[in-house]
Amino acid sequence: MRKPNDWGHPCPNPECTHYRRMQQGNVSAIATYRTQSGKRRIFRCHTCETPFAETRETVFFDLRTSEEKVMMALKMLLVRVDLAGIGFVLGVTEETVLAWLRRAAQQAETINHHLLRHLPVPQVQLDEMWNFIERKRARETDEAGASVPDGEDGRQWVWVSFAPEFRLMIAAVVGPRTLDTATKVVAATKARVAGIPAFFSDGFTCSLAALIAAFHVVTTFAGTGKRGRPRKPVCAPHPALVYGQLVKQKQHGKLLTLSTRVVLGAERLTHLGLTISTALVERGNLTLRQALAPLGRKTYSFCKDRERLRQRVVFFQAFYNVSRPHMSLRQPVPLRECTRHGAIRPRWWERTPAMAAGLTDHVWTFRELLTAKFEPLESQSISQ
C-alpha cells in the first residue's frame, strides 16, 4: 500500500497551511470514480479536510471530453495541423480546441517558470522571426510600415532567446520589432540565466539598448559643495557583458555579405573562446515554422490575434524543452548497458534540451507535460 506522502498531489486550499506543498504526508486517497479515460482518484488533505480530484490544477480538470481526445488535439497543434483540420478529424469545434490550448499554455508557463531558473549557459543567441496577425499590413502603421507597439494586427515577430550548448529555448515573446519587445526578451532571459552570458544576435539596433538596460552599472558622483547642479549618475554597460552581432547585407532577398562585429566585451570574448554565430537559433526558427501552422509561409492558418499566437509559441517551447528529444543531444549507449528489446538493440540514449541542461532526468511523456505539478519556488530547490 502506498504511503500518503507518495501521491505527489498538493492541497489546493489557499487557507491550508500545506497549500501547494508536496510530499508532506497530509494527502491520502479516499475514493475513486470512473471517467471516459479510466479510473481516477479523489484525495483529501488531513490538515484542512478538503477533498479534491486527481486532475485538479491540470489541463484535464472538469472536462467532459476524454483525455485521449484532448491530448490528440494538442499534439496536432504541434505538428502543423490547423484548427479546421483538428475540428474535422476529432469532431469538435474550433472554440473548444482554443479553450484546450489556453489551458495548455497556462500549464506551459508554469513549467517554464519552475524549471527555467539559474541556467548555467555560457552564451545566448537572440533572434526574431517575422510573422503577421490577421493581415500583413496593419490598420495603423509607423513610418517603416510596421505595426505600432499597441497594435493587434499586421507584422508581428516571434522573439526567441536560445542556449546553443543545450539547444534550450530560454524565452519566447510575440510582439512588434521594437525596443520595448527587445527589452522584454532580454529581461525574461536575464531572469532565467545564472550570471551574465555572452549574447549574439543579428544587426538589429535595439538589441544593444535592451542588453544595456538589463546588464549595467550605475556610477554616482558625490556632491562637491559648489554652486550649480550636481552631476547626474552615469549608466554604463556591465564590464562582464559580451555582445557580438552577425551582420547580413541583402539585396532583393538574396544574401550578399556576412560579417561579424564585436560591440561589447572584445577582451572577454577572446578569453571565453566563443565564436559569434546565430546559426542554431535560426535553425530553431525553422523548427518553429515546421511545427506551428500559423508560422508557415503563404498559409491560410495565420492567427487572428496576438494572444492565440503567443499561447501556441509558449506551449511549443515547453514541449520542445522537456518532451521532444533532440538528435544532436543524444549519447551512445555503452555496450555493457545495451539490452535487446526484441530484435532491436538501442544504440543511443535520447535526451531533451532540459535533460542536457540538468533540469530533469528523463523525457517527459505528453500527459506528464499536461499534468505536472510544482511546489512554490520558495519551498523547493533548484534540483527539483
PyMOL commands that set and color helices and strands:
alter all, ss='L'
color gray80, all
select helices_A, chain A and resi 4-6+67-77+83-90+94-115+179-190+206-214+266-272+279-291+293-295+306-322+327-329+335-337+353-356+366-371+377-379
alter helices_A, ss='H'
color red, helices_A
select strands_A, chain A and resi 27-35+38-45+51-53+123-133+154-163+168-175+198-201+216-219+234-237+242-251+254-264+331-332+348-349
alter strands_A, ss='S'
color yellow, strands_A
deselect
rebuild
show_as cartoon
